[in-house]
Amino acid sequence: MAGPTTAERGERQHPDSGPPRPPLLGRLPGPRTLIILIICPALLAVGTVWVLYGSQWTRVERVSASGTRVLTSAQVVEAADVPGGSPLISVDTDGIEAGLLRELPRIDAVDVSRSWPHEIRLKITERIPILVVENTGKGGKCVEVDAKGVRYATVPRAPRGVPVLELNVSRSTGARRFGTDRLVREAVRVARFLPAAVARATRVVEVRSYDSIGLELSGGRTVDWGSGEKGRAKAHTLTALMKAAPEARHFDVSVPTAPASSGS
């Protein structure tokens, strides 16, 4: 009787060997590789910090200002007071913005940005006057008022095309009840809705009470506007009324659904 074959003897010798093991996907990095992987990012971080804070490559060498209309770039740069030679990364942009708004009330908004590697840029938006208030206590000078009702600058005379605001309010009623600031904001509200042609012709915005605001136009024409409410409807009505009665001298749009005109 024949004995077991070689394959059969091999099976008896390794009965628990199991299925073949899959090959390893890769080797773990050695100690030297691990050290390199740890040190390189650390060196990169240290180098970056040095470039930003310690080197001369990224320091403030120039400050520029744009967007000026009445102010000059030099005035804005001086008020910003950016420390020259300091690391660009360390410049407090929020602090500069707050300082400019505080030092130069004519500025409505400012954007302070870094321009690598050496420049700080100041992009400003100046306030635009929509009315002026005559200040007889300061030698006849005028105070400019913007579309937000902010009184921000004193000027020798009213800018061309900007109406004068007159507050002819009884101290015992309107001024005490509503306050001067609120009455000024109501006048601004009216001025914002004036049609372009009317705005160009307006010389005076007169506040007699909170709900009684009038306009004095060129050529001796006048407008009863009423309160600042329904400004858009009043603007459309006034435009149509002036076209329908071009010779009229007085227009009343205080109730825009029942307008009136008179005089010729």
C-alpha positions in Angstrom: 0.0 0.0 0.0 1.4 3.3 -1.1 2.4 5.9 1.6 1.2 9.5 1.9 2.2 11.9 -0.7 4.5 14.9 0.0 1.5 17.3 -0.1 -0.4 15.2 2.4 2.6 15.1 4.8 2.8 18.9 4.5 -0.8 19.3 5.5 -0.4 17.1 8.5 2.7 19.0 9.6 0.8 22.4 9.5 -2.8 21.7 10.4 -3.5 25.2 11.9 -1.6 27.4 9.5 -4.8 29.1 8.3 -5.2 31.1 5.1 -2.1 33.0 3.8 -1.4 36.5 5.3 -1.9 39.5 3.2 1.2 41.5 2.4 2.0 44.6 4.5 0.8 47.9 2.9 3.9 49.8 3.9 6.5 50.3 6.5 6.3 52.6 9.4 8.7 55.6 9.1 11.9 55.3 10.9 13.1 57.5 13.8 15.1 59.8 11.5 12.1 60.4 9.3 9.8 61.1 12.3 12.3 63.7 13.6 12.4 65.4 10.2 8.6 65.5 10.0 8.3 67.1 13.4 11.2 69.6 13.0 10.3 71.0 9.5 6.9 72.4 10.4 8.3 73.9 13.6 11.1 75.6 11.6 8.6 76.9 9.1 6.5 78.4 11.8 9.5 80.0 13.5 10.6 81.4 10.1 7.2 82.8 9.4 7.0 84.6 12.8 10.4 86.0 12.3 9.6 87.3 8.8 6.3 89.0 10.0 7.6 90.4 13.3 11.4 90.5 13.3 12.6 91.1 9.8 12.8 94.4 7.9 11.0 92.9 4.9 7.4 93.5 6.2 7.5 96.8 8.1 5.4 99.9 7.6 7.2 102.2 5.1 4.2 104.0 3.5 0.6 105.1 4.4 -1.7 106.2 1.6 -5.3 107.6 1.6 -7.9 107.6 -1.1 -11.5 108.8 -1.5 -11.0 112.3 -0.2 -13.2 115.1 -1.5 -12.9 118.0 1.0 -10.3 116.6 3.2 -6.7 116.1 1.8 -4.8 112.8 1.8 -2.2 114.4 4.0 -4.8 115.3 6.6 -6.1 111.7 6.7 -2.6 110.2 7.0 -1.7 112.6 9.8 -4.8 111.9 11.7 -4.3 108.1 11.3 -1.0 108.4 13.0 0.3 105.0 11.8 3.6 104.1 13.5 6.2 104.0 10.8 8.7 101.1 10.9 6.5 98.9 13.0 5.7 95.3 11.8 2.9 95.5 9.3 1.2 92.5 10.9 1.0 94.3 14.3 -0.8 97.5 13.1 -4.1 97.9 14.8 -6.4 98.5 11.9 -9.6 98.7 14.0 -7.9 101.2 16.3 -6.9 103.4 13.3 -10.4 103.3 12.0 -11.9 104.3 15.3 -9.3 107.1 15.6 -10.0 108.5 12.2 -13.8 108.6 12.8 -13.1 110.4 16.1 -10.5 112.9 14.9 -12.2 113.7 11.5 -16.0 113.9 11.9 -16.3 114.6 8.1 -15.4 110.9 7.5 -18.5 108.7 7.3 -16.7 105.4 6.8 -13.2 104.2 6.5 -11.5 100.9 5.4 -8.0 100.3 6.8 -6.1 97.5 5.0 -2.6 96.1 4.8 -0.9 96.0 1.4 2.1 93.7 1.7 4.9 94.1 2.3 5.2 97.7 3.3 2.0 99.8 3.0 -1.1 100.7 5.0 -4.0 101.9 2.8 -6.9 104.1 4.1 -10.0 104.2 1.9 -12.4 106.8 3.2 -16.0 107.9 2.4 -16.7 111.5 3.3 -20.1 112.7 4.5 -22.1 114.7 1.9 -24.1 117.7 3.1 -27.8 117.6 2.4 -28.6 120.7 4.5 -26.7 123.4 6.3 -27.7 125.2 9.5 -26.7 128.8 9.9 -24.9 129.4 13.1 -25.2 133.1 13.9 -23.2 132.6 17.1 -20.0 131.8 15.1 -19.7 134.7 12.8 -22.4 133.6 10.4 -20.8 130.3 9.7 -22.8 127.2 8.7 -22.9 123.7 10.1 -23.2 120.9 7.5 -25.7 118.2 8.1 -25.6 114.8 6.2 -28.3 112.4 5.1 -28.2 110.7 8.5 -28.9 114.0 10.3 -25.4 114.2 11.7 -24.0 117.7 12.1 -20.4 117.2 11.4 -18.5 120.3 10.1 -18.5 124.1 10.4 -17.8 125.9 7.1 -17.6 129.6 6.3 -20.6 129.5 3.9 -23.2 127.0 2.6 -21.8 124.8 -0.2 -23.4 125.5 -3.6 -26.7 123.8 -4.1 -27.2 122.8 -0.5 -30.3 124.3 1.1 -30.3 126.2 4.4 -32.2 124.7 7.3 -34.3 127.2 9.3 -35.8 126.2 12.6 -38.7 128.6 13.3 -40.3 126.5 16.0 -42.1 127.8 19.1 -39.9 127.0 22.1 -43.0 126.4 24.2 -44.4 123.6 21.9 -42.4 122.0 19.1 -38.8 122.4 20.3 -39.7 121.2 23.8 -41.9 118.4 22.7 -39.8 116.9 19.9 -36.3 118.2 20.6 -34.1 120.1 18.1 -32.3 116.9 17.0 -35.5 115.2 16.0 -36.7 118.2 14.1 -33.4 118.4 12.2 -33.8 114.7 11.3 -37.3 115.3 10.0 -36.0 118.1 7.8 -33.3 115.8 6.5 -36.0 113.2 5.8 -37.8 115.7 3.7 -34.7 116.8 1.8 -33.8 113.2 1.0 -37.1 112.7 -0.9 -37.1 116.0 -2.9 -37.2 115.4 -6.7 -33.8 116.2 -8.3 -35.1 119.3 -10.1 -36.8 120.6 -6.9 -33.7 119.9 -4.8 -31.6 122.0 -7.1 -34.0 124.9 -6.9 -34.5 124.6 -3.1 -32.9 127.5 -1.2 -34.4 127.0 2.3 -36.1 124.2 4.2 -38.1 125.8 7.0 -39.3 123.8 10.0 -42.2 125.5 11.7 -43.3 122.4 13.6 -42.9 118.6 13.4 -45.7 118.3 10.8 -45.3 121.6 9.1 -42.2 121.9 6.9 -42.0 124.2 4.0 -39.6 124.9 1.1 -38.5 128.1 -0.4 -37.5 127.7 -4.0 -35.7 129.9 -6.5 -37.9 132.5 -8.2 -40.0 133.2 -5.1 -41.9 129.9 -5.2 -42.9 128.0 -2.1 -44.0 124.5 -1.1 -46.0 123.3 1.9 -44.6 119.8 2.4 -46.1 119.0 5.8 -44.4 116.3 7.8 -41.7 113.9 6.6 -44.1 111.1 6.2 -45.2 109.8 2.7 -42.1 111.5 1.2 -42.1 109.4 -2.0 -45.8 110.1 -2.7 -45.3 113.8 -2.1 -42.3 113.9 -4.4 -44.3 112.4 -7.2 -47.3 114.6 -6.6 -45.1 117.8 -6.5 -43.5 116.9 -9.8 -46.8 116.4 -11.5 -48.3 119.5 -9.9 -45.4 121.7 -11.1 -45.7 120.4 -14.6 -49.5 120.9 -14.6 -49.2 124.5 -13.2 -45.8 125.8 -14.3 -46.8 129.4 -13.6 -48.0 128.8 -10.0 -46.0 130.3 -7.1 -47.2 128.2 -4.3 -47.7 124.4 -4.1 -49.3 122.4 -1.3 -48.5 118.6 -1.1 -49.0 118.2 2.6 -51.8 115.8 1.8 -50.5 114.2 -1.4 -53.9 112.8 -2.4 -55.4 116.4 -2.4 -52.6 118.7 -3.7 -53.2 122.3 -4.5 -51.4 125.2 -6.3 -52.0 128.9 -6.4 -50.6 132.2 -7.6 -49.2 133.0 -11.1 
